[in-house]
Amino acid sequence: MAVTIEFPRRRPGRLTPPEEYAELRARPGLVRSALPGGCAVWLVTRHEDVRQVLTSPYVSSNPEREGFPTLGEVQTVPLHEQIPGWFVGYDPPEHGRFRKALIPEFTVRRIKAQRPKIQQVVDARVDALLAAGSPADLVREFALPVPSLVICSLLGVPYSDHEFFENHTRTLVTFTTTKEERQHAGGELIGYLERLVTIKQRFPGDDLVSKLLDRAELSVQEIVGVGLLLLIAGHETTANNIAIGTVMLLLNREWIGDPRAVEEILRFASVADLVSLRVAVEDVEIGGELIRAGEGIVPLVAAANHDVDVFDHADTFDPSRPARQHVAFGYGVHQCLGQHLVRAEVDIAFATLFDRVPTLDLAEPVEDLPFKYDGILFGVHALPVTW
Ligand code: HEM
């Protein structure tokens, strides 16, 4: 009989995952818990078990299914009921149709070709950071705008509209905003994307929306939904990873300039710890526990990425380790579509930032930083830095 434990508190004042994860991994079977908001779920913490959940045909990603975990108000991105194209919530085979249409735009080769554009964005944001003057908030000046501008450029959104996009996506992913505010922001973004698609139908360019329209594998409404998903999935995740990664490099300066730090930061920080929510659609045994159809499952990727059976000295930041088998991008069919983009973006962001601002330092001790420890994503609300 599984014991029900309180959902582990997030990581106040520290970069490593909640201390309780190590204890949860060591327990036989899985752990019954309640998410913030009260929803009962199974917590999955071992690397092997997390991978099993994320590849099981008896487990669904569809939030419409009975028993799908919810995080109360926190989770509700206003999806205007049902937006076609929000494929992270689709199961195979429907899900595969979207992946097939999008994969060509996110290959290593295609992303490599985007590097000059990413470099331009990063250069402009380092200029803005320097212009803001020391001390500055690295989240506001750099970590948040970089991924937003990169996605805008990928989608074909004109530069002049980037602030509109940034403001509305921020409203969507900020948990302190009201449901009405989030609904309004979602409506504005969808309206904008609909107009963008109409313009690209008439005046195609060298951008993702134009290419999707040209290939005609997805409907116009689906392309709007895909655009919204890319905006939301790729913004705060990457921003938190850049901010937390900067902290890690400032605390471990010997690794500044080593590209291997990119993968180790992804593993160590695992910012998307609570993103891959699932529900069992048939009875299934995972980690020695019988999960009944209709029960919610939470694979905690930060717990899996600190599993000492897979990563030696898992709580030590060591970019020289082989970190590739981490599950920070999830695993299985829903594994992050944007992962090669993230690697390019983060690599360019750190190389440029530390090259141009070599005296960069934290303006406050780590334990005083305003950590986000109660939301879906791990990160910091602000990162005061000096140089
Ligand atoms: C550090 C940054 C990022 C992290 C840690 C991250 C993490 C994840 C994770 C864990 C999933 C799996 C969700 C699941 O299993 O249900 C996922 C899916 C996804 N990510 Fe990312 N992500 C990041 C950045 C991005 C970027 C930059 C983009 C695109 C521009 C992106 C687009 C997507 C999409 C479209 C999916 C859904 C894939 C599918 O369902 O097939 N992500 N991401």
Boltz pocket constraint, residues with backbone or C-beta under 6 A from the ligand:
constraints:
  - pocket:
      binder: B
      contacts: [[A, 61], [A, 87], [A, 88], [A, 89], [A, 99], [A, 151], [A, 229], [A, 230], [A, 231], [A, 233], [A, 234], [A, 235], [A, 237], [A, 238], [A, 241], [A, 270], [A, 271], [A, 272], [A, 275], [A, 276], [A, 277], [A, 327], [A, 328], [A, 329], [A, 330], [A, 331], [A, 333], [A, 334], [A, 335], [A, 336], [A, 337], [A, 338], [A, 339], [A, 341], [A, 342]]
      max_distance: 6.0
